[in-house]
Amino acid sequence: MYRLGFDIGGTHIACGIINDETFEIVGKDACAFFRGQSAEKTAQCMAELAKNTAARCGTDFQQIETVGVCIPGSIDAQNGTVVNAYNLGFHNVPFRQIVKETFNKPAAMLNDADAAALAEHRLGVLRGTRNSLLVTLGTGFGGGIILNGEIFCGGRGFGVELGHIQMDMHGEKCTCGRRGCIETLCAASRLTRDALRLAEKKKQAGDKLGETLHDAGTLIAAARAGDIECTEAWNRYLDDLSNALVSLINILDPEIIAVGGGVSGAGDFLIVPLNERVAKGSFFKKPTPVVKALLGNDAGLAGAALFGAETAPHR
């Protein structure tokens, strides 16, 4: 038997078909997601993507037992409602029921960072911890908390929104409507804005690097190569990210913090200076170690599939 896992992001939908015994991903694919498209259209795209993925990897679609979905935003997992997903344009959407009816299979849904944290706790770098934290640095900034060995979905089941803790009330406007949220300072989108700003500046100065700077990845590569302005932008980003992590450590005192999402692809170029900054800013004598998440881009869909396998038959 198999399980389906979906990770719906700000720009794409990722799908994974997972073996029920080994929990290995036997097939995966992705398609574009367009902000503002209806929940019904999204579910139809998911079904088409899943059937195509199953056909390509030789899996009988009828042997898929459950569907798990993770979404960035505030999720009422108990009732299967997307309360607010600003990056998707979903508000008070009964998405679990829509998915259940579209697939004609039991379905479950949770926050994307919670899904990634669940996967890392069961299968990855957080395995064996009782109290730990995963943050994801992608289009947004997500956070999943492992509390007493279980994923913590909030006191009312809406999840936690670490990315929308305000750091600068006069800062960049966030998709949630407030200003200076952690997300505006620590998501990959912040580095993309910096890259585009520097690209324009360098073009005007006749610097050829301006032709290639266009996103977080190209800015990180330029900083790694020694470009002074990109290095300065990268260091400012590290300062803001470490400040956010220190604040979260002061609240939660986790055993370990795992960092996932696109920016984590920088590896030691991110992790080493981040640990140095966190150690300096830590209130506690023994600083919390920061490590790179193990499961990479598969964490969300693996966690969604896990959550679906464990909870969907009962919903």
JOURMO-V981537 format. One record per residue. N is the residue number from 1. PHI is phi as a letter, one per 20 degrees, with the letter a starting at -180 (* if undefined). PSI is psi in degrees with one decimal (999 if undefined). Layout:
N;PHI;PSI / N;PHI;PSI
This chain:
1;*;162.0 / 2;c;161.0 / 3;c;147.5 / 4;d;136.8 / 5;c;135.9 / 6;c;139.2 / 7;c;106.9 / 8;e;116.6 / 9;d;-174.3 / 10;f;-19.8 / 11;c;-13.7 / 12;b;164.3 / 13;d;122.4 / 14;d;140.2 / 15;c;138.3 / 16;c;136.3 / 17;d;125.1 / 18;c;130.9 / 19;f;129.7 / 20;f;-23.2 / 21;e;-46.2 / 22;e;-16.2 / 23;l;31.3 / 24;e;145.4 / 25;e;115.8 / 26;e;-16.3 / 27;a;143.6 / 28;b;156.2 / 29;a;175.9 / 30;b;158.0 / 31;b;167.5 / 32;f;146.1 / 33;d;135.3 / 34;d;119.1 / 35;g;132.2 / 36;n;-12.4 / 37;f;151.3 / 38;f;158.7 / 39;f;-37.6 / 40;f;-43.8 / 41;f;-39.7 / 42;f;-44.7 / 43;f;-37.7 / 44;f;-41.0 / 45;f;-40.0 / 46;f;-43.5 / 47;f;-43.0 / 48;f;-42.7 / 49;f;-43.5 / 50;f;-43.3 / 51;f;-40.2 / 52;f;-39.5 / 53;f;-42.4 / 54;f;-41.8 / 55;f;-41.0 / 56;f;-34.3 / 57;e;7.5 / 58;m;30.1 / 59;d;134.4 / 60;f;116.3 / 61;g;-28.9 / 62;f;-16.8 / 63;e;-0.5 / 64;e;121.5 / 65;e;-38.0 / 66;c;161.2 / 67;c;126.0 / 68;d;137.5 / 69;c;134.3 / 70;d;143.5 / 71;c;140.3 / 72;f;120.7 / 73;q;-171.3 / 74;e;117.4 / 75;d;132.4 / 76;e;88.0 / 77;f;-34.1 / 78;f;-43.1 / 79;e;-3.8 / 80;m;33.5 / 81;d;135.3 / 82;e;107.3 / 83;f;-55.3 / 84;b;120.6 / 85;c;86.3 / 86;f;-37.7 / 87;f;-15.8 / 88;d;-21.0 / 89;n;22.4 / 90;e;130.6 / 91;b;120.7 / 92;l;52.0 / 93;d;125.1 / 94;f;66.4 / 95;f;-33.6 / 96;g;-43.8 / 97;f;-39.0 / 98;f;-43.9 / 99;f;-43.6 / 100;g;-44.1 / 101;f;-36.1 / 102;f;-42.4 / 103;e;-18.5 / 104;l;41.8 / 105;b;154.2 / 106;g;139.3 / 107;c;153.4 / 108;b;159.3 / 109;b;143.7 / 110;b;171.1 / 111;f;146.1 / 112;f;-39.7 / 113;f;-34.9 / 114;f;-40.7 / 115;f;-44.7 / 116;f;-40.5 / 117;f;-40.8 / 118;f;-44.9 / 119;f;-43.5 / 120;f;-32.1 / 121;f;-36.2 / 122;e;-35.3 / 123;c;-11.5 / 124;c;-140.7 / 125;f;-18.3 / 126;e;3.2 / 127;g;132.4 / 128;n;-8.4 / 129;e;154.2 / 130;e;-36.6 / 131;c;109.3 / 132;b;174.8 / 133;b;138.5 / 134;d;132.3 / 135;d;142.8 / 136;d;129.9 / 137;d;84.6 / 138;c;-139.0 / 139;g;-38.6 / 140;d;-169.0 / 141;d;114.9 / 142;d;159.8 / 143;b;131.8 / 144;c;132.6 / 145;d;127.8 / 146;e;118.2 / 147;c;120.5 / 148;l;39.0 / 149;n;4.3 / 150;c;153.7 / 151;f;131.3 / 152;e;113.3 / 153;d;20.6 / 154;n;158.2 / 155;f;-27.7 / 156;d;5.4 / 157;n;10.4 / 158;e;-1.0 / 159;n;-176.3 / 160;d;146.7 / 161;d;70.6 / 162;f;-31.5 / 163;f;-14.4 / 164;d;22.9 / 165;f;130.3 / 166;e;129.3 / 167;d;-27.2 / 168;b;103.2 / 169;f;-12.6 / 170;d;13.5 / 171;e;-164.6 / 172;g;141.9 / 173;f;133.6 / 174;e;161.3 / 175;f;-20.5 / 176;f;-10.1 / 177;o;-17.5 / 178;e;-180.0 / 179;d;146.1 / 180;m;28.8 / 181;f;158.0 / 182;g;-39.4 / 183;g;-38.3 / 184;f;-22.5 / 185;d;-23.0 / 186;c;-7.4 / 187;f;164.0 / 188;f;-29.2 / 189;f;-28.5 / 190;f;-43.5 / 191;f;-33.8 / 192;f;-42.5 / 193;f;-42.9 / 194;f;-41.0 / 195;f;-44.5 / 196;f;-38.0 / 197;f;-45.2 / 198;f;-33.5 / 199;f;-44.9 / 200;f;-42.5 / 201;f;-42.1 / 202;f;-35.2 / 203;f;-43.0 / 204;f;-28.6 / 205;e;0.3 / 206;m;17.7 / 207;e;121.3 / 208;f;-20.6 / 209;f;-27.2 / 210;f;-22.2 / 211;f;-19.6 / 212;d;-13.9 / 213;f;118.7 / 214;b;-8.7 / 215;b;-176.5 / 216;g;-43.1 / 217;f;-41.7 / 218;f;-32.7 / 219;f;-43.4 / 220;f;-42.1 / 221;f;-40.9 / 222;f;-38.1 / 223;f;-41.1 / 224;f;-33.0 / 225;e;-8.1 / 226;o;6.1 / 227;f;128.8 / 228;f;-48.5 / 229;f;-38.7 / 230;f;-35.6 / 231;f;-41.8 / 232;f;-42.2 / 233;f;-40.9 / 234;f;-41.7 / 235;f;-37.1 / 236;f;-40.2 / 237;f;-45.3 / 238;f;-38.2 / 239;f;-46.6 / 240;f;-42.4 / 241;f;-42.8 / 242;f;-37.8 / 243;f;-41.6 / 244;f;-44.0 / 245;f;-39.1 / 246;f;-41.1 / 247;f;-41.0 / 248;f;-36.7 / 249;f;-41.2 / 250;f;-29.7 / 251;e;-43.0 / 252;d;-24.4 / 253;l;55.8 / 254;f;155.3 / 255;f;-35.4 / 256;b;151.5 / 257;d;126.8 / 258;d;140.0 / 259;d;122.3 / 260;c;-169.2 / 261;n;173.8 / 262;g;-41.0 / 263;f;-27.2 / 264;f;-15.5 / 265;f;-14.3 / 266;f;-14.1 / 267;m;-133.3 / 268;f;-23.6 / 269;f;-24.8 / 270;e;-50.6 / 271;f;-42.5 / 272;f;-54.8 / 273;f;-26.1 / 274;f;-44.0 / 275;f;-38.3 / 276;f;-45.4 / 277;f;-41.5 / 278;f;-41.1 / 279;f;-40.7 / 280;f;-36.7 / 281;e;-4.4 / 282;f;137.7 / 283;f;-32.0 / 284;e;147.8 / 285;f;-37.8 / 286;d;105.1 / 287;f;151.3 / 288;f;127.5 / 289;f;143.5 / 290;d;126.7 / 291;c;161.8 / 292;f;135.7 / 293;f;151.0 / 294;e;-34.6 / 295;e;-7.0 / 296;l;-140.3 / 297;f;-10.1 / 298;e;-7.2 / 299;f;-44.0 / 300;f;-50.0 / 301;f;-31.6 / 302;f;-43.5 / 303;f;-38.2 / 304;f;-42.3 / 305;f;-41.7 / 306;g;-48.2 / 307;f;-40.8 / 308;f;-42.6 / 309;f;-36.7 / 310;e;-28.8 / 311;c;-27.7 / 312;g;-40.4 / 313;f;-17.6 / 314;e;6.2 / 315;c;999
